[in-house]
Amino acid sequence: DEIRGLADIQTEITGFNMPDRKDFMRKMLDSQTEVNGLLTFLRRSGMGQLARVPLLTLFFCLLWKEEKEKLMNLTERKAKLYQAIVKHILQHSHRRHSSSKASKLKETDYVEILAEIGKVALVGLLKGDLVFEFGQLPEKVRGEEGVIVGLFQFSEYGPSLAPMEMVSFIHKSIQEYLAAWYLIYSCVPEGNLGEVGQQAVHLEDCEAMENVFQFVCGLSDEGAIKVFQHLKSVRISDPTLDLSKTIPDVETETVMPLCDVTDRHKRFSNLVCDSFQQVQSKAELLSHFLDCTGGVILVPREMLLSELMPNVKVLTKLAHNCVFLFHDISLHFEGGEDSNLFKSLEFLNCLQLPLGLTEGSKVLTVEDLINKIRWCSMSGRCNFSFLLCFRNGQFQFYITKLFLDCDDHARQFTESTTISVQSNASLLCSKQSCRKFLSSLSYRDLRSHRV
């Protein structure tokens, strides 16, 4: 009975918990201050969970100790970071098994082997499987002990009389990186995204491949083009993802049917923006990005536009009109909440853009408008949405949605302003109202002002 009981015992490799990480780092680094610094850096970079893997913790410690600045630079692009991680893993494993019978492959020889592993990795991701049979790996991969020991962890499932050897990657992100490597090495040269193009055909499928898309975009410009072409086809096939249906036609002055930005719009936009953020040649690929989004950029609150394009001049070089949509921006700025808004408007050179709040009213600039509403003395939940439409090399500013919850802001948007801008451009714009495409106006508890 005791033997039978022992046979039922199962073990699980859980990796380093937080105390383990601190203890290991303290042995590797020179001081507790350095340990605290590394832990803080990993947390802020979103890589805290990677330190659960002992080998990756070793990698972080070595780079932090010897090349701290290099580690910080690597985090700017995810693909470069993981390229360094995988290289470190293979070098470390090769040194440990240099005296074994494992083949003496050169670094360049690993390219094909990693692609073979990546194919298995991608199949698992598309199926939602993070554990698979060791026998699924190609024979050439199974013979490379240094690779196997470094990238995989082993376990056994099934009856004890017929054990089945199963493997999983040391971390899911490693599996995603190698899946992207396979796509770049084997599929993109053939002009496609392989199994991804066939199976990731809905938003939810693409979200499951989010990290794979980002790795592909970071590894290859050609791969990035294929990613944006694929996501464009997903948008076109699903009308609920198309933000362009919420944008008025500025040229014909046609207001689209009222359609607010939905959660699905935001999810698709974030998927595309996060992928484009990893691209190496942003200026050269900007047109593919705009094609993918239908020419509409839903400006992420937590991302600066400078992370999506090198400068606003690249827009003038494109024969592509586009729209920047700022959605549900709070009119009650506190503690620098308007920082990203100002940085985005400044980046687009739009702070001095002249506009009129009503037909024929005096003209003020976008910066004037923001400054007028940011110092409101009353509290509330006022917010607005606006468009910056880029056409024929010029921007136009339009408010599309307005929610008023206090008298001060109601007054700003309904009373004529006395601020004027003396320029020919302002005289031309003064005949147009930035509220001409206002399609949603809501208000609550306004005590002394009529809207």
C-alpha positions as CSV (number, residue, x, y, z in Angstrom):
1,D,0.0,0.0,0.0
2,E,2.8,2.4,0.8
3,I,4.4,1.7,-2.6
4,R,1.1,2.2,-4.3
5,G,0.6,5.4,-2.5
6,L,4.0,6.7,-3.5
7,A,3.2,5.8,-7.1
8,D,0.2,8.2,-7.0
9,I,2.4,11.2,-5.9
10,Q,2.6,13.9,-8.6
11,T,5.1,16.7,-8.7
12,E,4.9,20.0,-10.5
13,I,7.7,22.4,-11.4
14,T,6.5,25.8,-10.2
15,G,9.7,27.9,-10.6
16,F,10.8,30.6,-8.4
17,N,8.4,32.3,-6.0
18,M,9.2,35.8,-4.9
19,P,11.4,34.8,-1.9
20,D,13.3,32.4,-4.2
21,R,13.9,35.2,-6.7
22,K,15.2,37.6,-4.0
23,D,17.5,34.9,-2.6
24,F,18.9,34.0,-6.0
25,M,19.4,37.6,-7.0
26,R,21.1,38.4,-3.8
27,K,23.7,35.7,-4.5
28,M,24.3,37.0,-8.0
29,L,24.3,40.8,-7.4
30,D,26.5,42.9,-5.3
31,S,24.0,44.4,-2.9
32,Q,20.4,44.4,-1.8
33,T,20.1,47.8,-3.5
34,E,20.9,46.2,-6.8
35,V,18.4,43.4,-6.1
36,N,15.7,46.0,-5.4
37,G,16.6,47.9,-8.5
38,L,16.3,44.8,-10.7
39,L,13.0,43.7,-9.2
40,T,11.6,47.2,-9.7
41,F,12.8,47.3,-13.3
42,L,11.2,43.9,-14.1
43,R,7.9,44.9,-12.5
44,R,7.7,48.3,-14.3
45,S,8.7,46.6,-17.6
46,G,6.0,44.0,-17.3
47,M,8.5,41.2,-17.0
48,G,8.1,40.2,-13.4
49,Q,6.6,36.8,-14.2
50,L,9.5,35.9,-16.4
51,A,11.7,35.8,-13.3
52,R,9.7,32.8,-12.2
53,V,12.0,30.8,-14.6
54,P,15.4,30.3,-12.9
55,L,17.3,30.4,-16.2
56,L,15.7,33.7,-17.1
57,T,16.4,35.1,-13.7
58,L,20.0,34.2,-14.3
59,F,19.9,36.1,-17.6
60,F,18.4,39.2,-16.0
61,C,21.0,39.2,-13.2
62,L,23.9,38.8,-15.6
63,L,22.8,41.7,-17.8
64,W,21.8,43.9,-14.8
65,K,25.3,43.3,-13.3
66,E,27.4,43.7,-16.4
67,E,25.3,45.6,-18.9
68,K,22.4,47.3,-17.1
69,E,22.0,49.9,-19.9
70,K,21.8,47.2,-22.5
71,L,19.0,45.5,-20.6
72,M,17.1,48.7,-20.5
73,N,17.5,49.3,-24.2
74,L,16.4,45.8,-25.0
75,T,13.0,46.3,-23.4
76,E,12.2,49.1,-25.9
77,R,11.4,46.4,-28.4
78,K,10.1,43.0,-27.3
79,A,11.6,41.0,-30.1
80,K,15.2,42.2,-29.4
81,L,14.8,41.3,-25.8
82,Y,13.7,37.8,-26.5
83,Q,16.3,37.4,-29.2
84,A,18.9,38.1,-26.5
85,I,17.1,35.8,-24.0
86,V,17.0,32.8,-26.4
87,K,20.6,33.4,-27.4
88,H,21.7,33.4,-23.8
89,I,19.7,30.2,-23.1
90,L,21.3,28.4,-26.0
91,Q,24.8,29.6,-25.1
92,H,24.3,28.6,-21.4
93,S,23.0,25.2,-22.3
94,H,25.7,24.6,-24.9
95,R,28.4,25.3,-22.3
96,R,26.8,22.9,-19.8
97,H,26.7,20.1,-22.4
98,S,30.0,20.8,-24.2
99,S,31.5,17.6,-22.9
100,S,28.5,15.5,-23.8
101,K,27.8,13.8,-27.1
102,A,25.6,16.6,-28.2
103,S,26.5,17.9,-31.7
104,K,28.7,21.0,-32.0
105,L,26.4,23.3,-33.9
106,K,27.5,26.8,-34.8
107,E,25.2,29.7,-33.8
108,T,24.0,30.1,-37.4
109,D,23.0,26.5,-37.5
110,Y,20.4,27.1,-34.8
111,V,18.2,29.2,-37.1
112,E,16.7,26.2,-38.8
113,I,16.3,24.2,-35.6
114,L,14.5,27.1,-33.8
115,A,12.2,27.4,-36.8
116,E,11.4,23.6,-36.5
117,I,10.6,24.2,-32.8
118,G,8.6,27.3,-33.6
119,K,6.3,25.3,-35.9
120,V,5.4,23.0,-33.1
121,A,5.1,26.0,-30.8
122,L,2.6,27.7,-33.2
123,V,0.5,24.6,-33.6
124,G,0.2,24.4,-29.8
125,L,-0.7,28.1,-29.5
126,L,-3.4,27.9,-32.1
127,K,-4.9,24.9,-30.3
128,G,-4.5,26.5,-26.9
129,D,-2.1,23.7,-25.9
130,L,1.0,24.6,-23.8
131,V,2.0,21.0,-23.2
132,F,2.6,18.5,-26.0
133,E,4.3,15.1,-26.6
134,F,8.1,15.1,-26.9
135,G,7.7,13.0,-30.0
136,Q,6.0,15.9,-31.8
137,L,9.4,17.6,-32.1
138,P,11.3,16.7,-35.3
139,E,14.0,14.1,-34.9
140,K,16.8,16.7,-35.6
141,V,15.5,18.7,-32.6
142,R,15.2,15.8,-30.3
143,G,18.9,15.0,-30.8
144,E,20.1,18.4,-29.7
145,E,20.4,18.0,-25.9
146,G,21.7,21.6,-25.4
147,V,18.6,23.0,-27.1
148,I,16.1,20.6,-25.4
149,V,17.4,21.1,-21.9
150,G,17.5,24.9,-22.3
151,L,14.1,25.6,-23.8
152,F,11.8,22.9,-22.4
153,Q,10.7,21.4,-19.1
154,F,9.6,17.7,-18.9
155,S,6.9,15.8,-17.2
156,E,5.2,12.5,-17.5
157,Y,1.4,11.8,-17.8
158,G,-0.5,8.6,-18.2
159,P,-0.5,5.2,-16.6
160,S,2.7,4.2,-15.0
161,L,3.0,1.1,-17.2
162,A,2.9,3.2,-20.3
163,P,4.4,6.6,-19.4
164,M,4.0,9.4,-22.0
165,E,6.8,12.0,-22.0
166,M,5.4,15.4,-22.3
167,V,7.2,18.8,-22.6
168,S,6.3,22.4,-22.4
169,F,8.3,25.6,-22.9
170,I,10.0,27.2,-19.9
171,H,7.6,30.1,-20.4
172,K,4.7,30.8,-22.7
173,S,6.4,33.9,-24.0
174,I,9.3,31.8,-25.2
175,Q,6.8,29.6,-27.1
176,E,5.2,32.8,-28.7
177,Y,8.6,34.1,-29.7
178,L,9.6,30.9,-31.4
179,A,6.3,30.7,-33.1
180,A,7.0,34.1,-34.6
181,W,10.5,32.9,-35.5
182,Y,9.0,30.1,-37.5
183,L,6.6,32.5,-39.3
184,I,9.5,34.8,-40.2
185,Y,11.8,32.0,-41.3
186,S,9.4,29.7,-43.1
187,C,6.2,31.5,-44.0
188,V,6.8,35.2,-44.7
189,P,9.3,34.4,-47.5
190,E,6.5,32.4,-49.1
191,G,4.2,35.5,-48.8
192,N,1.9,34.4,-46.0
193,L,1.5,33.9,-42.3
194,G,1.1,30.1,-42.5
195,E,-1.4,28.5,-40.1
196,V,-2.2,31.9,-38.5
197,G,-3.7,33.3,-41.8
198,Q,-5.9,30.2,-42.0
199,Q,-7.1,29.9,-38.4
200,A,-6.8,33.4,-36.7
201,V,-9.8,34.8,-38.6
202,H,-11.8,36.5,-35.7
203,L,-10.8,39.2,-33.2
204,E,-10.7,36.7,-30.4
205,D,-8.3,34.5,-32.4
206,C,-6.1,37.4,-33.2
207,E,-6.0,38.5,-29.5
208,A,-4.7,35.1,-28.6
209,M,-1.9,35.6,-31.1
210,E,-1.2,39.2,-29.8
211,N,2.4,38.5,-28.6
212,V,3.2,36.5,-31.7
213,F,2.1,39.4,-33.9
214,Q,4.3,41.8,-31.9
215,F,7.3,39.5,-32.2
216,V,6.8,39.1,-36.0
217,C,6.6,42.9,-36.4
218,G,9.7,43.4,-34.3
219,L,11.7,40.7,-36.2
220,S,10.9,41.7,-39.8
221,D,9.4,44.6,-41.7
222,E,8.1,42.1,-44.3
223,G,6.6,40.1,-41.5
224,A,4.9,43.3,-40.1
225,I,3.4,44.0,-43.6
226,K,1.9,40.5,-43.6
227,V,0.5,41.0,-40.0
228,F,-1.2,44.3,-41.0
229,Q,-2.6,42.8,-44.2
230,H,-4.1,39.9,-42.2
231,L,-5.6,42.2,-39.5
232,K,-7.0,44.4,-42.3
233,S,-8.8,41.4,-43.7
234,V,-10.2,40.6,-40.2
235,R,-11.5,44.2,-39.9
236,I,-13.1,44.1,-43.3
237,S,-14.8,40.8,-42.6
238,D,-16.2,42.1,-39.3
239,P,-18.1,45.4,-39.5
240,T,-18.1,45.7,-35.7
241,L,-14.4,46.4,-35.8
242,D,-14.5,49.2,-38.4
243,L,-14.0,52.6,-36.7
244,S,-14.3,54.4,-40.0
245,K,-18.1,53.8,-39.7
246,T,-18.1,56.2,-36.7
247,I,-16.3,59.0,-38.6
248,P,-18.2,61.8,-40.5
249,D,-17.3,62.4,-44.1
250,V,-15.5,65.8,-43.8
251,E,-15.2,66.3,-47.5
252,T,-18.9,66.0,-48.2
253,E,-19.9,67.2,-44.8
254,T,-22.0,64.0,-44.3
255,V,-22.6,63.0,-40.7
256,M,-22.5,59.2,-40.2
257,P,-25.3,57.5,-38.2
258,L,-24.7,57.9,-34.5
259,C,-22.3,55.0,-33.6
260,D,-20.1,55.4,-30.5
261,V,-16.8,53.7,-30.0
262,T,-17.3,50.2,-28.7
263,D,-15.2,47.8,-26.7
264,R,-14.5,45.8,-29.8
265,H,-13.3,48.9,-31.6
266,K,-10.9,49.6,-28.7
267,R,-9.7,46.0,-28.6
268,F,-8.9,45.9,-32.3
269,S,-7.3,49.3,-32.3
270,N,-5.1,48.3,-29.3
271,L,-4.1,45.1,-31.1
272,V,-3.0,47.0,-34.2
273,C,-1.3,49.8,-32.3
274,D,0.6,47.5,-30.0
275,S,1.9,45.5,-33.0
276,F,2.9,48.7,-34.9
277,Q,4.7,50.0,-31.8
278,Q,7.2,47.1,-32.2
279,V,8.0,47.8,-35.9
280,Q,11.5,48.8,-36.8
281,S,10.8,51.1,-39.8
282,K,7.7,53.0,-38.7
283,A,7.9,55.8,-41.4
284,E,8.2,53.2,-44.2
285,L,5.3,51.0,-42.9
286,L,3.0,53.8,-41.8
287,S,0.8,53.5,-44.9
288,H,0.3,49.7,-44.2
289,F,-0.7,50.6,-40.6
290,L,-3.3,53.2,-41.9
291,D,-4.6,50.7,-44.4
292,C,-5.1,48.2,-41.6
293,T,-7.1,50.6,-39.5
294,G,-9.1,52.1,-42.3
295,G,-7.3,55.4,-41.9
296,V,-8.6,55.9,-38.4
297,I,-6.2,56.0,-35.4
298,L,-7.9,55.7,-32.0
299,V,-5.3,57.5,-29.9
300,P,-4.4,55.3,-26.9
301,R,-4.4,57.2,-23.6
302,E,-1.4,55.4,-22.3
303,M,0.6,55.6,-25.5
304,L,2.3,58.7,-27.1
305,L,1.8,59.3,-30.8
306,S,5.6,59.6,-31.0
307,E,5.7,55.8,-30.4
308,L,3.7,55.3,-33.6
309,M,5.5,57.6,-36.0
310,P,8.8,59.4,-36.0
311,N,7.2,62.8,-36.8
312,V,4.1,64.4,-38.3
313,K,6.0,65.2,-41.5
314,V,5.7,61.6,-42.6
315,L,2.0,62.1,-43.0
316,T,2.5,64.8,-45.7
317,K,4.5,62.3,-47.7
318,L,1.7,59.8,-47.9
319,A,-1.2,60.0,-50.3
320,H,-3.4,58.9,-47.5
321,N,-5.9,61.0,-45.5
322,C,-6.3,59.9,-41.9
323,V,-8.2,60.7,-38.8
324,F,-6.9,60.8,-35.2
325,L,-9.8,60.0,-32.8
326,F,-9.5,61.2,-29.2
327,H,-12.2,59.4,-27.3
328,D,-13.9,60.3,-23.9
329,I,-11.2,62.8,-22.8
330,S,-12.0,64.1,-19.3
331,L,-12.5,67.9,-19.0
332,H,-11.5,67.8,-15.4
333,F,-7.7,67.6,-15.5
334,E,-6.0,66.7,-12.2
335,G,-2.4,65.9,-11.4
336,G,-1.1,66.1,-15.0
337,E,-3.8,63.9,-16.5
338,D,-3.7,66.1,-19.6
339,S,0.0,65.5,-20.2
340,N,-0.4,62.9,-22.9
341,L,-3.2,64.9,-24.6
342,F,-1.0,68.0,-24.8
343,K,2.0,65.9,-25.9
344,S,0.0,64.3,-28.7
345,L,-1.5,67.7,-29.9
346,E,2.0,69.2,-29.7
347,F,3.5,66.3,-31.6
348,L,0.9,66.8,-34.4
349,N,1.6,70.6,-34.4
350,C,-2.1,71.2,-33.7
351,L,-2.0,73.3,-30.5
352,Q,-2.1,76.5,-32.6
353,L,-4.8,75.2,-34.9
354,P,-7.5,77.9,-35.2
355,L,-11.2,76.9,-34.6
356,G,-14.5,78.4,-33.8
357,L,-16.9,77.0,-31.2
358,T,-20.0,78.3,-33.1
359,E,-20.7,79.5,-36.6
360,G,-19.3,83.0,-37.1
361,S,-17.9,83.2,-33.6
362,K,-14.5,84.7,-32.6
363,V,-11.7,82.3,-33.3
364,L,-9.5,80.6,-30.7
365,T,-6.8,78.0,-30.9
366,V,-6.9,74.4,-29.8
367,E,-4.5,75.3,-27.0
368,D,-6.8,78.2,-25.9
369,L,-9.7,75.8,-25.8
370,I,-7.9,73.2,-23.7
371,N,-6.6,75.9,-21.3
372,K,-10.1,77.4,-20.9
373,I,-11.7,74.1,-19.9
374,R,-8.8,72.6,-17.9
375,W,-9.1,75.2,-15.1
376,C,-12.8,74.7,-14.5
377,S,-13.5,75.5,-10.8
378,M,-16.3,72.9,-10.5
379,S,-16.1,69.2,-10.1
380,G,-17.9,66.7,-12.3
381,R,-17.5,64.0,-14.9
382,C,-17.5,66.1,-18.0
383,N,-15.8,64.7,-21.0
384,F,-15.6,65.0,-24.8
385,S,-14.5,63.2,-27.9
386,F,-12.9,65.0,-30.9
387,L,-11.4,64.3,-34.3
388,L,-8.2,65.6,-35.9
389,C,-8.8,65.0,-39.6
390,F,-5.7,65.2,-41.8
391,R,-6.6,66.0,-45.4
392,N,-4.5,67.6,-48.1
393,G,-1.6,68.3,-45.7
394,Q,-3.8,70.1,-43.2
395,F,-5.6,69.3,-39.9
396,Q,-9.2,70.1,-39.0
397,F,-10.5,69.9,-35.5
398,Y,-14.1,68.7,-34.7
399,I,-15.8,67.8,-31.5
400,T,-18.1,64.8,-32.0
401,K,-19.3,64.0,-28.5
402,L,-19.8,66.1,-25.4
403,F,-21.0,65.2,-21.9
404,L,-21.5,68.1,-19.5
405,D,-21.8,67.7,-15.8
406,C,-21.1,71.2,-14.5
407,D,-22.1,74.8,-15.3
408,D,-18.6,76.0,-16.0
409,H,-18.0,73.7,-18.9
410,A,-21.5,74.2,-20.3
411,R,-20.7,78.0,-20.4
412,Q,-17.4,77.4,-22.2
413,F,-19.0,75.4,-25.0
414,T,-22.2,77.6,-25.5
415,E,-21.1,81.2,-25.0
416,S,-19.2,83.1,-27.6
417,T,-15.5,83.5,-26.8
418,T,-13.7,86.8,-26.8
419,I,-10.3,85.3,-27.6
420,S,-9.3,85.9,-31.1
421,V,-6.4,84.9,-33.3
422,Q,-5.3,87.5,-35.8
423,S,-4.3,85.6,-39.0
424,N,-5.6,84.9,-42.4
425,A,-6.1,81.2,-41.4
426,S,-8.2,82.2,-38.5
427,L,-10.5,84.3,-40.6
428,L,-11.0,81.4,-43.0
429,C,-11.8,79.0,-40.1
430,S,-14.0,81.4,-38.2
431,K,-16.9,80.6,-40.5
432,Q,-16.8,77.0,-39.6
433,S,-17.8,75.5,-36.2
434,C,-15.7,72.8,-34.6
435,R,-19.1,71.5,-33.4
436,K,-20.6,71.0,-36.9
437,F,-20.2,67.2,-36.5
438,L,-21.3,67.0,-32.9
439,S,-23.5,63.9,-32.9
440,S,-23.9,63.2,-29.2
441,L,-24.7,65.8,-26.5
442,S,-25.5,64.7,-22.9
443,Y,-25.8,66.8,-19.8
444,R,-26.8,66.3,-16.1
445,D,-27.6,68.5,-13.1
446,L,-26.8,71.8,-14.8
447,R,-28.0,74.3,-12.2
448,S,-27.9,77.7,-13.9
449,H,-27.0,77.3,-17.5
450,R,-29.1,76.2,-20.5
451,V,-27.6,74.0,-23.1
